[in-house]
Amino acid sequence: MDLPIHLASGTLIGSVVLYVEHAAPDKPNSTRQWGKAGAACFLLGVFSHLLLDAMPHYDWLFYITIFKPLPFWWHIPQAIMAMPVILFTWYVLRDHPVIAMISLLGGIYPDLEKLAYFDFHLPRELVIFKQHSCYLSQWTAWEREYKTALIVFEVLLLPALLMSAYWMTVRRRKLQGSSLVLSLPIQNSQAGIRTLS
């Protein structure tokens, strides 16, 4: 699928992992715990990329030809459409910028390998996901026949992923807010100042 969808999938994965971490009784407070969360974001991002690319899709952004006189013109529409997704991710996950970066990187990693292999001649031995990154996508007869439906699906999938990420972030921040409320000092006439936590 196109780059913005993979980035949005990474955003959703980062939001879900952060929600799970904050909902757990043992909240992450060490470098090791955050390292595990980061690794989960990256690996789940890679898995989501491979899963999305295994689905029928059309990659319609690659076939916008207005930038054809420029070098690497087929990547320019992808990059333009990716920028709002990246900005949205930094806004939604701004309290965890490292997790945001790792999630985005995991979501697009197989395509980074493909870019390096085809456009910059990365040796095949250094490619991890060879079945994905060493072959260009080929449409099936079914994908050609239902091209319009697939494009509509991809266009709708992008905001669905982003809104799901936003929803998960709102839920996480409500959890964080409730934990902050519990640690606020309250006045007790007999015991003086104490906290609920």
Salt bridges, closest charged atoms under 4 A:
ASP53 OD1 - HIS6 NE2 3.07
ASP53 OD2 - HIS49 NE2 3.12
ASP53 OD2 - HIS132 NE2 2.77
ASP59 OD2 - HIS57 NE2 3.70
ASP95 OD2 - ARG172 NH1 2.78
ASP95 OD1 - ARG173 NH2 3.54
ASP111 OD1 - HIS49 NE2 3.22
ASP111 OD1 - HIS132 NE2 3.44
ASP119 OD2 - HIS75 NE2 2.70
